[in-house]
Each structure stands twice: as structure tokens, then as C-alpha cells.
Amino acid sequence: MSSSLRTADFDYTLPPELIAQAPAHERDRSRLLVLDRSTGALHDRVFRNLPEYLVRGDLLVINETKVTPARLFGRSERRQPIEALLLLEVEANYWEALIKPSRQVRIGDRLALADDTITAEVIEKRGEGRHLLKLAHDGRLVDLLWRFGQMPVPPYIKRQGRGYRVEGVDPILLDRERYQTVYAKHEGAIAAPTAGLHFTSELIETLIRQGVTVTPITLYVGPGTFRPVRVEQVAQHWMESERYIIPEQTALAVKTAKRERRRVIAVGTTTVRALEHAAVDGDVRSGAGVTDLFIYPGYRYKCIDAMITNFHLPRSTLLMLVSAFAGRETMLAAYREAIALRYRFYSYGDAMLIV
């Protein structure tokens, strides 16, 4: 892969009003920009037009991860308001968490969270706002999270307290329903695989009826998805690891599709990373794994023939990943056109199909 790429090579200017603060009224009414990576041709469509671009025999791979409402509010030992996002259970009752503001907590502090139903002792500071917490609570933690927690939507989606409304709807309830795919099954992600947010059950059934095979993987989206690239040279960036599971039937379906020269279409960058990490000599290994694969221009794709994705932040690893697939100049030109056409960007924004 290229060692001369600069992070600034993936910059672009986005008008702030194009950052989507809420999803489309109906999932499959999002807009869809179709990009032919071989010619750079663009087509302005709607997501429910997707079946027109898929054919019998295509293999569509989705990420069945489920977002847990693990964003908790409470107070520090000095009674200052704090926010804690539970990231990963490292052992029983011990969690790595992102705390804001981190300056309000010290090692040994006890935090009161979720209307005092959860107590957290600060065991260790791990840098960049991360802490190791020991949790104490009555009942199952997952039940408390679904009762008191909020969905960990990205910080560019503004949620200004309990009284804030998005088009007359309580955004906390809106996020519970819409910051989740209709096929989410396996809890443990702290962010949604957002390319999948545009699918409805009816759209998936339409694709299956026309001969498209839909098969799952699970990648538990972690904080590395949003970790900014702070280095000047792209190759010097370090990707955080994320856990994934590829079922045996999915690995076999990919192997068969590649052998028969049928397209493997990934729904989202999370699916791309899992499949590409597990791909060896044209096959995909089944089972559980951990990937820190960083895909940027110069990377040679082993598995993916097309992908569905959202529009990503400037200078982000996700923009680098799609640029590796379609070409940096082609991708940035498509982004300029999307901005001119007033597409909505980021997690709750519109979609792109790259063929």
C-alpha cells in the first residue's frame, strides 16, 4: 500500500446543514448515489431502487450486529454530571468505558449511573478518556441498559437533553428504533453499521425473490470506527481491533460465489473489513476473529466486488477504505457531486452503491 499518502489528501468541505440529524422518514426513502468505479459515472436514485442494480446470483452480505444503549448518565463522587459509554466487558463486571468529562473522575472514585441503579468504581485510567470500571448493580446489566441507557449516536448528531425534539419526535425514542438495522440480532456494538439502516424487511424480501442471496456476518463495531486520524502520513495510523464472527454458511456462500464469478456485495464498511480480513487465496475463513485491518488506497481487495455505504467524514479511515475501492479522485468527485445535489451525510444520511 502507498506510504506517501497524506491524511490531508482525504479532506473535503461539507456544509454543516448536510450533516443529517435524523433518519429519512422511511428507511428506504433515503437517496442512493450509484457510482460506477470503472467509469466514474453517477446516478441519482432512491434506496428502494436498489433491486434495479442487483441481479440473480448476487451475494449480499449484511452485518447482524446490534447496538446496545450503553450510554449512561450520572454523577461523579464530587456530584458533577458525567457521561459513561460502556465499550467492552474485559472480565466479569469489569468494563472499559469512555467517560466525559474525564477530568471529573479519579482512580478510586465511585460513580452513580443510570438513576443510581449502577455503581461504578474507577479502577484505572487508560488514556483518551478511557477508564476501567468495576460495576455493581442489581439484576441483569443488559436489562438496566435497555431501561436507562441511550443509544450511542455519534457526537455530530446533536441531542440537547430530554426536551429536544426532531420533527416533533423525542430523539431518544427515535434513536432506539432507527439507529438499528431491521435485521440486528447480536448485541455488543457501540455504533450501528449505518449502511444497513436503509433496508426494510420488505426490500430484503424483494431482493431474495429476484434471486439475490442474503447472508450474514457479525462485526461488533467499536470506538475505532470514530477514532480520528491524527497523523500526517496515512500509513502511520493505527486501527483499533474489532471482534467479528463469520458463519460457516457465509464463508461457503462467498467461496461458491467467487468460484462461479458471481458478485459479492458488502453492506457497509464493517462487512468489508470482516470479509477482507478473513479472505485467504479467494476463500473466506469461518469462525470468530479479531481484525485491525486498515484499508487505504494501494490495498488490493480479495473478496468484495461491490459495496453499499454511507457518506463518511473527511480524513476518516472509512473514506480511505472506500477510496481504496473506487479510487481517491473518483470518490472525492462523487462526494462533490453529492454535496451539489444536497445529499445528507454521515450516520443518518443517504447511501452510495459502488459497483
C-alpha positions in Angstrom: 0.0 0.0 0.0 1.1 3.6 -0.6 3.3 5.1 2.1 3.2 8.6 0.6 -0.5 9.3 1.1 -1.2 12.2 3.4 -4.3 12.4 5.7 -5.0 15.8 4.1 -5.4 14.1 0.7 -8.8 12.9 2.0 -10.1 16.2 3.1 -13.2 17.9 1.7 -15.6 20.7 2.8 -19.1 19.8 3.8 -21.8 22.4 4.5 -22.9 21.8 8.2 -26.5 21.7 7.2 -25.9 18.5 5.2 -25.0 16.5 8.4 -28.1 14.5 8.9 -29.6 14.9 12.4 -32.4 12.4 11.9 -33.0 9.5 9.6 -35.2 9.7 6.5 -38.9 9.4 7.3 -38.9 5.9 5.8 -35.8 3.8 5.8 -35.7 3.0 2.1 -36.7 6.6 1.1 -33.1 7.6 1.6 -31.4 8.8 -1.5 -28.9 6.5 -3.3 -26.0 7.7 -5.3 -24.8 4.9 -7.6 -21.2 5.1 -8.6 -19.6 3.0 -11.4 -16.0 2.9 -10.3 -14.7 1.9 -13.7 -16.1 5.0 -15.5 -16.9 7.4 -12.6 -20.5 7.6 -13.9 -23.0 8.6 -11.2 -26.8 8.0 -11.0 -29.1 9.9 -8.5 -31.6 7.4 -7.2 -33.6 6.4 -4.1 -32.6 3.4 -1.9 -35.7 1.5 -2.8 -34.4 1.4 -6.4 -31.6 -0.9 -5.2 -33.1 -4.0 -6.8 -32.6 -2.5 -10.2 -28.8 -2.7 -9.7 -28.7 -6.2 -8.3 -29.1 -9.4 -10.4 -29.9 -13.0 -9.8 -26.9 -14.7 -8.3 -25.5 -11.7 -6.4 -24.5 -12.4 -2.8 -25.4 -9.6 -0.4 -23.5 -9.8 2.9 -25.0 -8.0 5.9 -23.8 -7.3 9.4 -26.2 -8.5 12.0 -24.6 -6.7 15.0 -26.9 -5.0 17.4 -26.3 -1.7 19.1 -26.6 -1.7 22.9 -27.9 1.5 24.6 -24.7 1.7 26.6 -24.5 5.4 27.0 -25.3 6.2 30.7 -25.6 9.4 32.6 -24.9 10.1 36.3 -22.6 11.9 38.6 -19.1 11.7 39.9 -18.1 11.3 43.5 -17.9 15.1 43.6 -21.5 15.3 42.3 -20.5 16.6 38.9 -22.6 15.4 36.0 -20.8 12.8 33.8 -21.5 10.5 30.9 -20.1 7.0 30.6 -20.2 4.8 27.4 -19.6 1.2 28.2 -17.2 -0.1 25.5 -16.2 -3.7 26.3 -16.5 -6.1 29.2 -12.9 -7.3 29.8 -13.9 -9.7 32.5 -17.0 -10.3 34.7 -18.2 -6.9 35.9 -15.1 -5.1 34.7 -15.8 -2.7 31.8 -13.7 -0.4 29.7 -15.6 2.8 29.4 -15.3 6.2 27.8 -16.1 8.9 30.4 -16.9 12.6 29.7 -15.6 14.8 31.1 -12.7 12.5 32.1 -11.2 15.2 34.3 -14.1 14.8 36.8 -13.0 11.3 37.8 -10.0 9.9 39.7 -8.8 6.4 40.4 -10.8 5.0 43.3 -13.9 7.2 42.7 -17.4 5.7 42.8 -19.8 6.9 40.1 -23.5 6.8 40.4 -25.1 5.9 37.0 -28.5 5.2 35.5 -30.7 6.8 38.2 -28.4 5.2 40.9 -29.1 1.7 39.7 -25.5 1.1 38.7 -22.4 1.9 40.8 -19.0 2.1 39.1 -15.6 2.2 40.8 -12.8 3.7 38.8 -10.0 1.1 38.7 -7.7 2.5 36.1 -7.2 5.4 33.7 -6.3 4.2 30.2 -5.9 7.5 28.3 -8.1 9.4 25.7 -11.0 9.4 28.2 -11.0 5.7 28.7 -11.2 4.1 32.1 -11.5 0.6 33.6 -14.6 0.4 35.8 -15.9 -2.2 38.2 -19.7 -2.2 38.0 -22.1 -3.2 40.8 -25.9 -3.5 40.2 -28.9 -5.5 41.0 -30.4 -7.6 38.2 -29.1 -8.1 34.7 -26.9 -5.3 33.3 -28.4 -5.6 29.9 -31.9 -5.0 31.3 -30.7 -1.9 33.1 -29.1 -0.6 29.9 -32.2 -1.0 27.9 -34.2 0.7 30.7 -31.9 3.6 31.4 -29.3 3.8 28.6 -29.3 5.9 25.4 -28.1 4.8 22.0 -24.5 6.0 21.5 -25.2 8.1 18.4 -22.1 9.9 17.1 -21.3 13.4 18.6 -22.1 15.2 15.3 -25.8 14.1 15.9 -26.9 16.7 18.3 -29.1 15.6 21.2 -29.8 18.5 23.5 -31.4 16.9 26.5 -34.7 15.2 27.2 -36.9 18.0 25.9 -35.2 18.2 22.5 -37.3 17.2 19.5 -36.6 16.1 16.0 -39.5 17.0 13.8 -41.8 16.6 16.8 -40.4 13.3 17.9 -38.4 12.5 21.0 -34.9 11.8 19.6 -34.1 9.4 22.4 -37.1 7.2 21.3 -36.3 7.8 17.6 -32.7 6.6 18.1 -33.9 3.4 19.9 -35.8 2.4 16.7 -33.8 3.9 13.9 -30.1 3.7 15.0 -30.5 -0.1 14.5 -30.9 -2.2 11.4 -34.1 -4.2 10.9 -32.0 -7.4 11.0 -29.9 -6.7 14.1 -29.5 -9.8 16.3 -26.2 -9.9 18.2 -25.7 -7.3 20.9 -22.4 -5.7 21.6 -21.8 -2.9 19.1 -21.4 0.7 20.2 -22.2 2.1 16.8 -24.6 0.9 14.1 -23.4 -0.5 10.7 -25.1 2.5 9.1 -25.2 1.3 5.5 -27.7 -1.3 6.7 -30.1 1.3 8.2 -31.7 1.9 4.8 -33.0 -1.7 4.4 -36.6 -2.7 5.2 -37.8 -6.2 5.7 -39.9 -5.8 2.5 -36.9 -4.6 0.5 -34.8 -7.6 1.6 -37.7 -9.9 0.6 -37.9 -8.3 -2.8 -34.2 -8.9 -3.3 -34.5 -12.6 -2.3 -37.4 -13.1 -4.7 -35.4 -11.8 -7.6 -32.6 -14.3 -6.8 -30.2 -12.4 -4.6 -28.8 -14.4 -1.7 -28.6 -12.6 1.6 -26.1 -13.9 4.2 -24.8 -12.5 7.5 -21.6 -11.8 9.3 -21.3 -10.1 12.7 -18.7 -7.4 13.4 -19.1 -5.7 16.8 -18.5 -2.1 15.9 -16.1 -0.4 18.4 -14.8 3.1 19.1 -12.1 2.7 16.4 -14.8 3.4 13.8 -14.8 7.1 15.0 -11.1 7.4 16.1 -9.7 10.4 14.1 -6.6 10.1 12.0 -4.2 12.4 13.8 -1.0 11.5 12.0 0.1 13.4 8.8 1.1 10.2 6.9 -1.8 7.8 6.4 0.4 4.7 6.7 1.3 5.7 10.3 -2.3 5.4 11.6 -3.1 2.6 14.0 -6.5 0.9 13.7 -8.2 -0.5 16.8 -9.2 -4.1 16.8 -12.8 -5.2 16.4 -14.3 -8.7 17.0 -16.2 -10.5 14.2 -17.9 -13.8 13.5 -18.3 -15.3 10.1 -20.7 -18.2 10.0 -19.7 -21.3 8.1 -22.6 -20.9 5.6 -21.5 -17.4 4.8 -17.9 -18.5 4.2 -19.1 -21.2 1.9 -21.5 -18.8 0.1 -18.6 -16.4 -0.6 -16.3 -19.2 -1.8 -19.0 -20.5 -4.1 -19.9 -17.1 -5.5 -16.2 -16.3 -6.2 -15.7 -19.6 -7.9 -18.8 -19.0 -10.1 -17.8 -15.4 -10.8 -20.9 -14.0 -9.1 -20.7 -10.7 -7.2 -20.1 -10.4 -3.5 -21.7 -7.2 -2.4 -20.9 -5.9 1.1 -23.4 -3.8 3.1 -21.2 -1.4 4.9 -17.5 -0.9 5.7 -17.8 -3.2 8.7 -18.7 -6.1 6.5 -15.9 -5.2 4.1 -13.3 -5.3 6.9 -14.5 -8.6 8.3 -14.6 -10.4 4.9 -11.3 -8.9 3.7 -9.5 -9.8 6.9 -10.8 -13.4 6.7 -10.1 -13.8 3.0 -7.2 -16.0 2.0 -6.5 -17.2 -1.5 -10.0 -16.4 -2.6 -11.6 -18.2 0.3 -13.1 -16.7 3.5 -12.4 -18.4 6.8 -15.4 -19.0 9.0 -15.4 -18.6 12.8 -14.5 -15.9 15.3 -11.7 -13.4 14.7 -10.3 -10.0 15.5 -9.4 -7.5 12.9 -7.2 -4.4 12.9 -7.1 -4.3 9.1 -6.6 -0.7 7.9 -7.7 -0.4 4.2 -6.5 2.6 2.3 -5.5 3.3 -1.4 -3.0 0.8 -2.6 -4.8 -2.1 -0.8 -5.8 -4.9 -3.2 -9.3 -6.2 -2.5 -9.5 -10.0 -2.2 -13.2 -10.6 -1.8 -15.5 -7.6 -2.4 -17.0 -6.8 -5.9 -19.4 -4.1 -4.9 -20.4 -2.3 -1.7 -23.2 -0.2 -0.2 -22.0 2.5 2.2 -22.9 5.9 3.6 -21.0 9.1 3.1 -18.1 9.4 5.5 -16.3 12.1 7.4 -13.3 14.0 5.9 -9.9 12.5 6.7 -11.5 9.4 8.1 -10.4 5.7 7.8 -13.8 5.0 6.3 -13.3 7.5 3.5 -9.9 5.9 2.9 -11.4 2.5 2.7 -14.0 3.4 0.0 -11.3 5.4 -1.8 -9.2 2.2 -1.9 -12.1 0.5 -3.7 -13.1 3.2 -6.2 -10.0 5.4 -6.4 -9.4 8.6 -4.3 -10.1 11.1 -7.1 -13.2 9.2 -8.3 -14.5 9.1 -4.7 -13.9 12.7 -4.0 -15.5 13.7 -7.3 -18.6 11.7 -6.3 -18.6 13.4 -2.9 -18.5 16.8 -4.6 -21.5 15.8 -6.7 -23.4 14.5 -3.7 -22.8 17.9 -2.0 -24.0 19.7 -5.1 -27.1 17.5 -5.1 -27.7 18.2 -1.4 -27.3 14.6 -0.2 -27.4 14.1 3.5 -24.2 12.9 5.1 -22.9 10.6 7.8 -24.7 8.0 10.0 -28.3 9.1 9.5 -27.6 10.3 6.0 -28.1 8.9 2.5 -26.3 6.0 0.8 -24.0 5.1 -2.0 -23.8 2.0 -4.1 -20.3 1.4 -5.6 -20.3 -1.1 -8.5 
